[in-house]
Amino acid sequence: MVIPNENAETARMELANRVFFRLYQCANMLHKTGTRAVEAEGLTTQQWAVLGALSRPTAEGGMSVGDLARYLKVSRQNLSGLLSRMERDGHLSTAPDGRDRRSRLVTMTASGRKVWLVEAQPKIYAYYDQVLDGFSVNDVTHTLHYLLKILENMQRVDDAQGDGAEPDE
């Protein structure tokens, strides 16, 4: 005899497996095709994310490395090499934070702002247009809603697991 709740849970887990596999594929394709969209500007999707984060009005005065890492959901260790390359390329600068000398403040340079606004952003918008072809505004709104719910739940899981990382800078 089949128990209905077991069938429902099995179906739910099979669907969950498909959702998370598709998220994995989307992340890989975003990295691959997104990087191609901005490679002429010397950027990768990771650098695009950093410039995007620093271009927000709330980040106008810069962001600490720890805050930037938390915002992007990456470790400071992974962000460190990326920031060094971007600083070397002239897209951003880092300096001691005036409010906390132990912390480094990351800001976009004039050159980085030009690359972001003039060179990369038009290509990024064209990329969005291609990838979201066939999506209505309502479809995009619903997709964003569900991705945010997944992200919030993942953040709760991460917080409960702890990452063993050292305290902020």
Beta strands, then each sheet from edge to edge (+ up, - down):
strand 1: 63-64
strand 2: 92-97
strand 3: 100-108
sheet 1: 1+ 3- 2+
end
